[in-house]
Amino acid sequence: MLEAKVYIVGAGPGDPELITVKGQNILKQADVILYTDSLVNEQLMEVAKSDAQVLKSAGMNLEELVHCMITNVKQGRSVARVHTGDPSVYGAILEQMRYLKNADVDYEIIPGVSSVFAAAAAAQIELTVPELTQTVILTRAEGRTPMPEKERLRDLANHHSSTCLFLSTTLIKKVVREFLEAGWLETDPVVVVYRASWPDQKVVKTTLGQLDEAMRAEGIRKQAMVIISKAANEELLKEEGKYESKLYDKSFTHGFRKGESVNG
Ligand SMILES: C[S@@+](CC[C@H](N)C(=O)[O-])C[C@H]1O[C@@H](n2cnc3c(N)ncnc32)[C@H](O)[C@@H]1O
C-alpha cells in the first residue's frame, strides 16, 4: 500500500508504455490521481484502482490543485500528481512543492522519459557525437516567460551544441534569426518532432533556412520539439570511421575491457 503523500510522477512523452515501472505501480495503487489532461495520455489511467478518484488538472489553478493534494493526503490518501515527460523540465513543480512543504505534506518525485529523448529516438539521432558536439542544451525561445539575461538564445547558440527547444513552435522565425546571428549556417540540420511517441507523431527533417516553411507546410504549431544540431545530419551515418566513440574502439582500454594492441 502506498504511503499517504504526494507522488509527482513523470508520465513520459505520450506512449503509455513509456512511463516507468515505478510510475505505473504508483498509478495502480494511488487513491487519487491528478493528471495534466492537455498533455498526459488518458490511457495511462486505465490501470487505476476501481475506487480511485481520477481528476483532470488542466482546468484547475495552482491553489485548487494544491488544495486537492493537501486535503487528500491529510485525510490519509495517496495522491499521484502526473506530469508530462519528466517533471523537472518545464513541469512547474517548484510552486507545487513549495505549497506542499509549507503544509507539511511529504512528496516524492518519480522521473519520466522527457519528450526531448522521445523526439531524439523518433528522429533516430544521437545528440552527443564525438568531436562534433558533446553538449546538449535544453532551452526555449523567449515568449511570455522572459529568459534570464545570461541565457539569451543567441548566446546559447554560440556554443554550437545540440540545442533542444521546448515550447518554441510559435517563435520559430526568431529562433532561426538568433542561430544565424550566432554563426550557424542556413544549411545546418534541424529536426522537428511533433507529438513524439503518439500515434500521430510527425518527424520533419529540415535545415535552419527551411525550418519555418517546413513547419508551416506540416501545420506544426504546438507540442513539438525542435532539435537544432550538427548531429542531426543524416550524412553522418555514411561516414564510416568518423565521429566514433572510443567506448567500443578495440584499441581503447577502459575499466571493463583491455584494448588490443593496434600493431596486432
Ligand atoms: C510544458 S513543457 C513540458 C515538458 C515535459 N516536462 C517533458 O519533459 O517533455 C511542454 C513542451 O514539451 C514539448 N513536448 C511535450 N510532449 C511532447 C511530445 N510528445 N513531442 C514533442 N514535444 C513534446 C513541447 O515542446 C511542449 O511545448
The ligand as an SDF file (V2000), in Angstrom:
LIG
                    3D

 27 29  0  0  0  0  0  0  0  0999 V2000
    5.3010   22.3030  -20.5320 C   0  0  0  0  0  0  0  0  0  0  0  0
    6.5120   21.5430  -21.4850 S   0  0  0  0  0  0  0  0  0  0  0  0
    6.6280   20.0300  -20.6530 C   0  0  0  0  0  0  0  0  0  0  0  0
    7.8670   19.2260  -20.9980 C   0  0  0  0  0  0  0  0  0  0  0  0
    7.9010   17.8820  -20.2960 C   0  0  0  0  0  0  0  0  0  0  0  0
    8.1040   18.0230  -18.8770 N   0  0  0  0  0  0  0  0  0  0  0  0
    8.9560   16.9290  -20.8650 C   0  0  0  0  0  0  0  0  0  0  0  0
    9.9010   16.5420  -20.1440 O   0  0  0  0  0  0  0  0  0  0  0  0
    8.8420   16.5610  -22.0330 O   0  0  0  0  0  0  0  0  0  0  0  0
    5.6410   21.2060  -22.9470 C   0  0  0  0  0  0  0  0  0  0  0  0
    6.5370   21.2140  -24.1630 C   0  0  0  0  0  0  0  0  0  0  0  0
    7.2440   19.9900  -24.2020 O   0  0  0  0  0  0  0  0  0  0  0  0
    7.3590   19.5490  -25.5280 C   0  0  0  0  0  0  0  0  0  0  0  0
    6.6260   18.2870  -25.6480 N   0  0  0  0  0  0  0  0  0  0  0  0
    5.8750   17.6820  -24.7240 C   0  0  0  0  0  0  0  0  0  0  0  0
    5.4400   16.4800  -25.1640 N   0  0  0  0  0  0  0  0  0  0  0  0
    5.9250   16.3450  -26.4190 C   0  0  0  0  0  0  0  0  0  0  0  0
    5.8800   15.3010  -27.3880 C   0  0  0  0  0  0  0  0  0  0  0  0
    5.2240   14.1620  -27.1580 N   0  0  0  0  0  0  0  0  0  0  0  0
    6.5410   15.5010  -28.5530 N   0  0  0  0  0  0  0  0  0  0  0  0
    7.2360   16.6260  -28.7990 C   0  0  0  0  0  0  0  0  0  0  0  0
    7.3250   17.6310  -27.9050 N   0  0  0  0  0  0  0  0  0  0  0  0
    6.6890   17.4880  -26.7390 C   0  0  0  0  0  0  0  0  0  0  0  0
    6.7870   20.6250  -26.4320 C   0  0  0  0  0  0  0  0  0  0  0  0
    7.8390   21.4900  -26.7940 O   0  0  0  0  0  0  0  0  0  0  0  0
    5.8270   21.3080  -25.4890 C   0  0  0  0  0  0  0  0  0  0  0  0
    5.6380   22.6500  -25.8730 O   0  0  0  0  0  0  0  0  0  0  0  0
  1  2  1  0
  2  3  1  0
  2 10  1  0
  3  4  1  0
  4  5  1  0
  5  6  1  0
  5  7  1  0
  7  8  2  0
  7  9  1  0
 10 11  1  0
 11 12  1  0
 11 26  1  0
 12 13  1  0
 13 14  1  0
 13 24  1  0
 14 15  1  0
 14 23  1  0
 15 16  2  0
 16 17  1  0
 17 18  1  0
 17 23  2  0
 18 19  1  0
 18 20  2  0
 20 21  1  0
 21 22  2  0
 22 23  1  0
 24 25  1  0
 24 26  1  0
 26 27  1  0
M  CHG  2   2   1   9  -1
M  END
$$$$
